[in-house]
Amino acid sequence: MAWLLVMSLVWGTAAMAQASGDGHGAQGSPQTSYRVINLGPGTIAAYPHINATGQVAFSMLGAGRTAGFFYDGTVVRNIGSLGGANVYIAGLNDAGQVAGTSLDGHGLENAFVWSAGGGMLGIRSAAGGRSYGLAINRRGVVTGSFSHAPDGAARPFRWSAASGVEDLGLAPGLPWPSAGRVLNDAGLIAGVATIDDEQTHAFVWTRSGGTVAIDTLGSVESAPVAVGAGGEVAGNRLASFDDGGDRPFLWTRAGGMVDLGTGRGTTAWVNAMTPGLHIAGGIGYADGRQRAMSWTRTGGMRELGTLGGRTSVARDVNARGQVVGFAEDRAGAMRAFVWSASGGMLDLNRALHRAPPGLVLEQALSINDSGIIVASSNAGLVLLKPGGGHAGGHVLGPVLAPASVTVGTRLDARVGFLDDDGTGTRSVNWSWGDGSATQAGKLRESGGAGTASASHGYTAPGVYELVVTVVDRDGRSTAVSHRVEVTES
């Protein structure tokens, strides 16, 4: 499961490494400014989720383990685990319930549902075995897969607080290991049956109709990505082994599976869809270029341009038609964007209210219907809140330090921060990741901005993650990290 969730992120990033069409893209004027909130340091382990109220659930890799976190609109908390070292978050609903997978104390994967009031509850069959939580809807229903049969084959499940774990069975004609992947609020679940851990075939499940295979196009592979409010399923399919890439599809009960085409490219794919069937994804070309893509029933498939470079891909879309993702600029650097039909594609780095020193937004990963965006940056995962108002707590830029040093050489590091509300700074703590004591370092602060610095000498080779934590006078802490490779002299 760890491999599945991490690779979903890696694949999404790798799929962005191709390119564009006209090489320019519309530059919308920044009518909205965004305030930055640091969510967490480290490496993103799975795509983050944001709900209607702006709460965020996410998994980060740091210090040799993957942890799950929940931002409640004010503070970020670690949601804990079921006894093991790794937690992967797969879904979040508007009630603040989180679904995902945690290792238990024996190293086995267990699906879970978590809430601030109830903590983490494991989900598994009565017979035990592994289970994986992959999605949750607004009613708190979770789907995923579990294994309890004598042969250990994975089977899709539905879980709710009222009914517990329900085995959804296997679709006729698809007698292979299966998993529920996505679901809507009406209870329709879409998932995949997997042949030899490689080829997948899409199915849907409903209470009235049971499990039904939905690939009416005879694809080599097909997999769902999102479910619409009316039970429509969007996803990706491989038409043939000679086809060379994915093609997006939309399935409806009345019309079956319809191939949405590839626009002017040779391949295309879905990354997200709203309940109202606005799709976001990408289009690929034979020469390696890619373009961010939007699709609607009325407008069809539309390329969204770039920020002047060759590559752009859309990661998410909201009910207002705002699309977010990443695009290369003219220098070939990766930049987070937001796109709208009226404003075109905007580099989010140009729309920040008092960005902390050195901050670069690299990818916009999620957006809710209020326009709040979750993005990756060189300072970790951040939240971008549109409009006025104070973000709360200090806002930190990236740690500025060498990526490598030799044993015994002093490593000098510094970080800049903003204090918009003038609360002041209580402390700055440097943790070097090698077991040495934390260090206060030096602090300079004036006019709502500050700089913290420190130095350290490593005594043994290795890869270390240094973390700097800034605490304001109200006790709110913000942290960023930096990885350092230490080599022999």
C-alpha positions as CSV (number, residue, x, y, z in Angstrom):
1,M,0.0,0.0,0.0
2,A,2.9,2.3,0.8
3,W,4.2,1.7,-2.7
4,L,0.7,2.3,-4.2
5,L,0.1,5.7,-2.6
6,V,3.6,7.0,-3.0
7,M,3.8,5.9,-6.6
8,S,0.5,7.6,-7.3
9,L,2.3,10.8,-6.4
10,V,5.5,9.9,-8.3
11,W,3.5,8.9,-11.4
12,G,1.5,12.2,-11.3
13,T,4.8,14.1,-11.1
14,A,6.5,12.1,-13.8
15,A,3.5,12.4,-16.1
16,M,4.1,16.2,-15.9
17,A,7.5,15.9,-17.6
18,Q,6.3,16.5,-21.2
19,A,4.9,19.7,-22.7
20,S,2.8,22.5,-24.3
21,G,1.5,24.0,-27.5
22,D,2.0,27.7,-28.1
23,G,4.5,28.1,-25.3
24,H,3.0,31.2,-23.8
25,G,-0.4,30.8,-22.2
26,A,-2.7,33.6,-21.0
27,Q,-1.3,35.6,-18.1
28,G,-4.3,36.6,-16.0
29,S,-3.9,39.7,-13.9
30,P,-3.7,38.9,-10.2
31,Q,-7.1,40.0,-9.1
32,T,-6.9,37.8,-6.0
33,S,-3.9,37.8,-3.6
34,Y,-3.2,34.8,-1.4
35,R,-1.8,34.6,2.1
36,V,0.6,31.8,2.8
37,I,0.2,29.3,5.7
38,N,3.0,26.7,6.3
39,L,1.4,23.3,6.7
40,G,4.4,21.0,7.1
41,P,8.0,20.3,6.3
42,G,9.3,17.2,4.5
43,T,8.4,15.4,1.3
44,I,4.8,14.9,0.2
45,A,4.0,11.2,0.3
46,A,0.5,11.3,-1.2
47,Y,-1.7,14.1,-2.8
48,P,-3.2,16.3,-0.1
49,H,-7.0,16.7,0.4
50,I,-8.9,19.9,1.2
51,N,-12.5,20.1,2.2
52,A,-15.2,22.9,1.8
53,T,-14.2,24.6,5.1
54,G,-10.5,24.8,4.2
55,Q,-9.3,21.9,6.4
56,V,-6.5,19.8,5.0
57,A,-5.4,16.2,5.4
58,F,-2.0,15.1,4.1
59,S,0.9,12.7,4.5
60,M,4.5,13.8,4.7
61,L,7.7,11.7,4.6
62,G,10.3,12.9,7.1
63,A,12.8,11.4,9.5
64,G,12.5,8.0,7.9
65,R,8.7,7.6,8.3
66,T,5.5,8.7,6.8
67,A,3.1,10.5,9.1
68,G,-0.5,11.8,8.6
69,F,-1.5,15.3,9.5
70,F,-4.7,17.3,9.8
71,Y,-5.0,21.1,9.6
72,D,-8.2,22.2,11.3
73,G,-8.1,25.8,10.1
74,T,-6.0,27.0,12.9
75,V,-3.3,24.4,13.8
76,V,-1.8,21.3,12.3
77,R,-1.8,18.1,14.3
78,N,-0.3,14.6,13.8
79,I,-3.2,12.2,13.6
80,G,-1.2,9.3,15.1
81,S,-1.2,5.7,13.8
82,L,-2.5,2.2,14.6
83,G,0.8,1.3,16.1
84,G,3.1,1.3,13.1
85,A,5.5,3.8,11.6
86,N,3.7,4.8,8.4
87,V,0.3,6.5,7.8
88,Y,-1.0,7.3,4.3
89,I,-4.0,9.6,4.0
90,A,-6.3,9.0,1.1
91,G,-9.4,11.1,1.7
92,L,-11.1,13.9,3.7
93,N,-14.8,14.9,3.9
94,D,-16.4,18.1,5.0
95,A,-17.1,16.8,8.5
96,G,-13.3,16.6,9.0
97,Q,-13.2,12.8,8.8
98,V,-10.1,11.4,7.3
99,A,-9.6,8.0,5.6
100,G,-6.4,6.2,4.8
101,T,-4.1,3.3,5.7
102,S,-1.8,2.9,8.7
103,L,0.6,0.2,9.6
104,D,-0.2,-1.6,12.8
105,G,2.2,-2.8,15.5
106,H,2.8,-6.0,13.5
107,G,3.7,-4.1,10.3
108,L,0.3,-5.0,8.6
109,E,-1.6,-2.4,6.7
110,N,-5.0,-1.4,8.1
111,A,-7.6,0.9,6.7
112,F,-8.7,3.6,9.1
113,V,-11.1,6.5,9.6
114,W,-10.1,9.4,11.9
115,S,-11.7,12.4,13.4
116,A,-10.6,15.0,15.9
117,G,-13.2,13.8,18.4
118,G,-13.0,10.1,17.9
119,G,-9.4,9.5,17.0
120,M,-8.3,6.7,14.7
121,L,-10.4,3.6,14.2
122,G,-9.1,0.6,12.3
123,I,-11.2,-0.9,9.6
124,R,-10.7,-4.6,8.7
125,S,-12.7,-7.8,8.3
126,A,-13.5,-10.0,11.2
127,A,-11.1,-12.6,9.8
128,G,-8.2,-10.1,10.0
129,G,-5.7,-9.7,7.2
130,R,-4.6,-6.5,5.5
131,S,-7.0,-3.6,4.5
132,Y,-6.5,-0.3,2.7
133,G,-8.7,2.8,2.9
134,L,-8.8,4.7,-0.4
135,A,-11.7,7.1,-0.2
136,I,-14.4,8.6,2.0
137,N,-17.6,10.5,1.1
138,R,-19.5,13.3,3.0
139,R,-21.6,10.7,4.9
140,G,-18.5,9.1,6.3
141,V,-18.7,6.0,4.1
142,V,-15.2,4.5,3.4
143,T,-14.2,2.2,0.5
144,G,-11.0,0.4,-0.3
145,S,-9.8,-3.2,-0.3
146,F,-9.2,-6.0,2.3
147,S,-8.0,-9.5,2.2
148,H,-9.7,-12.3,4.3
149,A,-10.3,-15.1,1.8
150,P,-8.2,-18.3,2.2
151,D,-6.2,-17.3,-0.9
152,G,-5.6,-13.8,0.5
153,A,-7.1,-12.2,-2.6
154,A,-8.0,-8.5,-2.1
155,R,-11.7,-7.7,-2.3
156,P,-13.5,-4.3,-2.3
157,F,-15.3,-3.2,0.8
158,R,-17.7,-0.6,2.0
159,W,-17.6,0.6,5.6
160,S,-19.8,2.9,7.6
161,A,-20.2,3.4,11.3
162,A,-23.7,1.9,11.1
163,S,-23.0,-1.2,9.0
164,G,-19.3,-1.9,9.6
165,V,-17.3,-3.7,6.9
166,E,-19.3,-5.0,3.9
167,D,-17.6,-7.3,1.3
168,L,-18.7,-6.0,-2.1
169,G,-17.8,-9.2,-3.9
170,L,-16.3,-9.6,-7.4
171,A,-17.9,-8.4,-10.6
172,P,-19.1,-11.1,-13.0
173,G,-16.3,-11.6,-15.6
174,L,-13.8,-9.9,-13.3
175,P,-12.8,-12.7,-10.8
176,W,-9.6,-11.0,-9.8
177,P,-8.3,-9.1,-6.7
178,S,-10.3,-5.9,-6.5
179,A,-10.4,-2.5,-4.7
180,G,-12.9,0.3,-4.3
181,R,-11.1,3.5,-5.3
182,V,-13.6,6.4,-5.4
183,L,-17.3,7.0,-4.4
184,N,-19.9,9.7,-4.4
185,D,-22.3,10.8,-1.7
186,A,-25.1,8.7,-3.0
187,G,-23.1,5.6,-2.3
188,L,-21.9,4.5,-5.8
189,I,-18.4,3.1,-5.6
190,A,-16.1,2.7,-8.5
191,G,-13.0,0.6,-8.4
192,V,-10.7,-1.8,-10.2
193,A,-10.1,-5.5,-10.6
194,T,-6.4,-6.2,-11.1
195,I,-4.9,-9.0,-13.2
196,D,-1.4,-10.1,-12.3
197,D,-0.7,-6.8,-10.4
198,E,-0.6,-5.0,-13.8
199,Q,-3.7,-4.7,-15.9
200,T,-6.8,-3.1,-14.3
201,H,-10.5,-3.2,-15.3
202,A,-13.0,-0.7,-13.9
203,F,-16.3,-1.6,-12.1
204,V,-19.0,0.1,-10.2
205,W,-21.0,-1.0,-7.2
206,T,-24.4,0.1,-5.9
207,R,-26.6,-1.3,-3.2
208,S,-29.4,-2.1,-5.7
209,G,-27.2,-3.4,-8.6
210,G,-24.2,-5.0,-6.9
211,T,-20.8,-5.1,-8.7
212,V,-20.9,-4.5,-12.4
213,A,-18.0,-4.3,-14.9
214,I,-18.2,-1.0,-16.8
215,D,-15.6,-1.2,-19.5
216,T,-17.8,-1.4,-22.6
217,L,-15.0,-0.4,-24.9
218,G,-12.9,-3.5,-24.6
219,S,-9.9,-1.6,-23.2
220,V,-6.7,-3.4,-22.3
221,E,-6.8,-1.4,-19.0
222,S,-9.2,1.0,-17.4
223,A,-9.3,2.7,-14.0
224,P,-11.6,5.2,-12.3
225,V,-10.4,8.6,-11.0
226,A,-13.6,10.3,-9.8
227,V,-17.3,9.8,-9.5
228,G,-20.0,12.5,-10.4
229,A,-23.0,13.3,-8.3
230,G,-25.2,11.4,-10.7
231,G,-23.1,8.3,-10.6
232,E,-21.0,9.1,-13.7
233,V,-17.4,7.8,-13.6
234,A,-14.4,9.5,-15.1
235,G,-11.1,7.7,-15.5
236,N,-8.3,6.6,-17.8
237,R,-8.1,3.6,-20.2
238,L,-5.5,2.0,-22.4
239,A,-7.2,1.2,-25.7
240,S,-4.5,-1.2,-27.0
241,F,-0.9,-2.2,-26.3
242,D,0.0,-0.3,-29.5
243,D,-1.9,2.8,-28.4
244,G,1.1,4.3,-26.6
245,G,-0.7,6.0,-23.7
246,D,-3.9,6.7,-21.7
247,R,-7.1,8.1,-23.0
248,P,-9.8,9.6,-20.7
249,F,-13.2,8.2,-20.4
250,L,-16.6,9.1,-19.0
251,W,-19.0,6.3,-18.1
252,T,-22.7,6.7,-17.5
253,R,-25.3,4.0,-16.8
254,A,-27.3,5.1,-19.9
255,G,-24.5,5.5,-22.3
256,G,-21.8,3.2,-21.1
257,M,-18.1,4.1,-21.4
258,V,-17.3,6.9,-23.8
259,D,-13.8,7.8,-24.9
260,L,-13.3,11.5,-24.5
261,G,-10.4,11.7,-27.1
262,T,-7.0,13.2,-26.9
263,G,-7.6,16.7,-28.4
264,R,-4.7,17.6,-30.6
265,G,-2.4,15.2,-28.8
266,T,-1.7,11.5,-28.9
267,T,-2.6,10.8,-25.3
268,A,-4.6,12.4,-22.5
269,W,-5.6,11.6,-19.0
270,V,-7.9,12.6,-16.1
271,N,-6.5,13.7,-12.8
272,A,-9.7,15.1,-11.1
273,M,-13.4,15.8,-11.7
274,T,-16.0,17.8,-9.9
275,P,-19.4,16.3,-8.9
276,G,-20.8,18.4,-11.8
277,L,-18.4,16.7,-14.4
278,H,-15.8,19.3,-14.9
279,I,-12.6,17.3,-15.7
280,A,-9.0,18.4,-15.2
281,G,-5.9,16.6,-16.5
282,G,-3.4,16.7,-19.3
283,I,-2.8,16.1,-23.0
284,G,0.5,14.6,-24.3
285,Y,2.1,14.9,-27.7
286,A,4.3,12.6,-29.7
287,D,7.3,14.9,-29.3
288,G,7.1,14.8,-25.5
289,R,5.2,18.1,-24.9
290,Q,2.3,18.2,-22.5
291,R,-0.6,20.6,-21.9
292,A,-2.9,21.2,-18.9
293,M,-6.4,20.2,-20.0
294,S,-10.0,21.0,-19.0
295,W,-13.1,19.1,-20.2
296,T,-16.8,19.9,-19.8
297,R,-19.9,18.4,-21.5
298,T,-20.7,21.8,-23.1
299,G,-17.2,22.9,-24.0
300,G,-15.4,19.6,-24.7
301,M,-11.7,19.4,-24.3
302,R,-9.6,22.6,-23.9
303,E,-5.9,23.2,-23.6
304,L,-5.0,25.7,-20.9
305,G,-1.6,27.0,-22.1
306,T,1.6,27.3,-20.1
307,L,3.5,30.0,-18.3
308,G,5.9,30.4,-21.2
309,G,7.6,27.0,-21.1
310,R,6.9,23.6,-22.6
311,T,5.0,21.8,-19.9
312,S,1.8,22.2,-18.0
313,V,-0.6,19.7,-16.3
314,A,-3.8,20.3,-14.3
315,R,-4.1,18.6,-10.9
316,D,-7.5,19.7,-9.6
317,V,-10.6,21.7,-10.4
318,N,-13.4,23.2,-8.3
319,A,-17.1,23.9,-8.9
320,R,-16.3,27.6,-9.9
321,G,-14.2,26.3,-12.9
322,Q,-10.9,27.2,-11.3
323,V,-8.2,24.7,-12.3
324,V,-4.8,24.3,-10.5
325,G,-1.6,22.5,-11.4
326,F,1.9,23.2,-12.5
327,A,3.5,24.8,-15.6
328,E,7.0,25.6,-16.7
329,D,7.9,29.2,-17.0
330,R,10.2,30.6,-19.8
331,A,13.3,29.5,-17.9
332,G,12.0,26.0,-17.6
333,A,11.3,26.2,-13.8
334,M,8.2,24.5,-12.3
335,R,5.6,27.0,-11.1
336,A,2.2,26.5,-9.4
337,F,-0.7,28.0,-11.4
338,V,-4.4,28.7,-11.1
339,W,-6.5,29.0,-14.3
340,S,-10.0,30.3,-15.0
341,A,-11.8,30.9,-18.2
342,S,-11.9,34.7,-17.5
343,G,-8.4,35.2,-16.3
344,G,-6.4,32.5,-18.0
345,M,-3.3,30.9,-16.4
346,L,-1.7,32.8,-13.5
347,D,1.6,32.0,-11.8
348,L,0.6,31.8,-8.1
349,N,4.0,33.1,-7.2
350,R,2.9,36.5,-8.6
351,A,-0.2,36.6,-6.5
352,L,1.1,36.3,-3.0
353,H,0.5,38.8,-0.2
354,R,4.0,39.3,1.3
355,A,5.7,36.1,0.4
356,P,8.3,35.0,2.9
357,P,11.9,35.3,1.7
358,G,12.9,32.8,-1.0
359,L,9.6,31.0,-1.2
360,V,8.8,29.3,-4.5
361,L,5.5,27.6,-5.2
362,E,6.1,24.6,-7.4
363,Q,2.8,22.8,-7.8
364,A,-0.8,23.6,-6.9
365,L,-2.2,20.2,-5.9
366,S,-5.7,20.8,-4.6
367,I,-8.4,23.5,-4.5
368,N,-11.8,23.8,-2.8
369,D,-14.9,25.6,-4.0
370,S,-13.9,28.7,-2.0
371,G,-10.6,29.0,-4.0
372,I,-8.3,27.9,-1.1
373,I,-5.3,26.1,-2.6
374,V,-2.9,23.5,-1.3
375,A,0.5,23.8,-3.0
376,S,4.0,22.3,-2.7
377,S,6.9,24.6,-2.4
378,N,10.6,24.8,-1.6
379,A,9.5,25.4,2.0
380,G,7.2,22.3,2.2
381,L,3.5,22.0,1.9
382,V,1.6,25.3,2.1
383,L,-1.9,26.6,2.1
384,L,-2.9,29.7,0.0
385,K,-5.9,31.6,1.3
386,P,-7.4,34.1,-1.0
387,G,-8.4,37.6,0.2
388,G,-7.6,39.6,3.3
389,G,-7.3,38.6,6.9
390,H,-4.3,37.3,8.9
391,A,-3.1,33.8,8.2
392,G,-2.2,33.0,11.8
393,G,1.3,32.3,13.0
394,H,4.6,33.1,11.4
395,V,5.1,32.4,7.7
396,L,8.5,30.8,6.9
397,G,10.5,30.6,3.7
398,P,12.8,27.8,2.8
399,V,16.0,26.9,4.8
400,L,18.9,28.4,2.9
401,A,21.9,26.0,3.4
402,P,24.2,23.9,1.3
403,A,22.8,20.5,0.1
404,S,26.0,18.8,1.1
405,V,29.0,19.2,3.4
406,T,31.9,17.1,4.5
407,V,32.4,15.7,8.0
408,G,33.8,18.4,10.3
409,T,32.9,21.3,8.0
410,R,30.5,23.9,9.6
411,L,27.2,24.1,7.9
412,D,25.7,27.6,8.0
413,A,21.9,27.8,7.7
414,R,19.4,30.6,7.8
415,V,15.7,31.1,7.3
416,G,13.6,34.2,6.8
417,F,10.1,34.7,8.2
418,L,7.2,37.1,8.3
419,D,5.1,38.1,11.4
420,D,2.2,40.0,9.8
421,D,0.2,40.4,13.0
422,G,3.1,41.7,15.1
423,T,2.8,39.0,17.7
424,G,6.6,38.7,18.1
425,T,8.9,35.7,18.3
426,R,9.3,33.6,21.4
427,S,12.0,31.2,20.2
428,V,13.7,29.6,17.3
429,N,14.9,26.0,17.6
430,W,17.3,24.2,15.2
431,S,17.3,20.4,15.2
432,W,20.1,19.0,13.1
433,G,18.8,15.4,12.7
434,D,21.9,13.7,14.0
435,G,20.9,13.3,17.7
436,S,22.7,16.4,18.9
437,A,20.9,18.9,21.1
438,T,18.6,21.5,19.6
439,Q,20.2,24.9,19.1
440,A,18.7,28.4,19.5
441,G,21.0,30.1,17.0
442,K,20.7,33.8,16.2
443,L,17.5,35.9,15.7
444,R,17.0,39.3,14.1
445,E,13.6,40.8,13.8
446,S,12.2,44.2,12.8
447,G,9.1,45.6,11.2
448,G,7.2,42.3,11.0
449,A,10.0,40.4,9.4
450,G,12.9,38.4,10.7
451,T,15.9,36.1,10.0
452,A,17.1,33.2,12.1
453,S,20.5,31.6,11.6
454,A,22.7,28.9,13.1
455,S,25.6,26.6,12.2
456,H,26.5,23.0,13.0
457,G,29.3,20.5,12.3
458,Y,28.4,16.9,11.5
459,T,30.7,14.2,12.9
460,A,29.6,11.3,10.7
461,P,28.6,10.8,7.1
462,G,25.0,10.3,6.2
463,V,21.8,12.0,5.1
464,Y,20.3,14.3,7.7
465,E,17.1,16.3,7.9
466,L,17.6,19.6,9.8
467,V,14.4,21.2,11.0
468,V,14.0,24.8,12.2
469,T,10.9,25.6,14.3
470,V,9.9,29.2,14.9
471,V,7.4,29.8,17.8
472,D,5.5,33.1,18.2
473,R,4.6,34.7,21.5
474,D,1.2,33.1,21.4
475,G,2.8,29.7,21.3
476,R,2.0,28.9,17.6
477,S,4.9,27.1,16.0
478,T,5.9,26.8,12.3
479,A,8.6,24.5,11.0
480,V,10.5,24.0,7.7
481,S,13.2,21.5,6.9
482,H,16.2,20.9,4.8
483,R,18.0,17.7,3.8
484,V,21.8,17.6,4.0
485,E,24.1,15.0,2.7
486,V,27.3,14.7,4.8
487,T,30.3,13.0,3.1
488,E,33.8,12.0,4.2
489,S,36.3,14.7,3.8
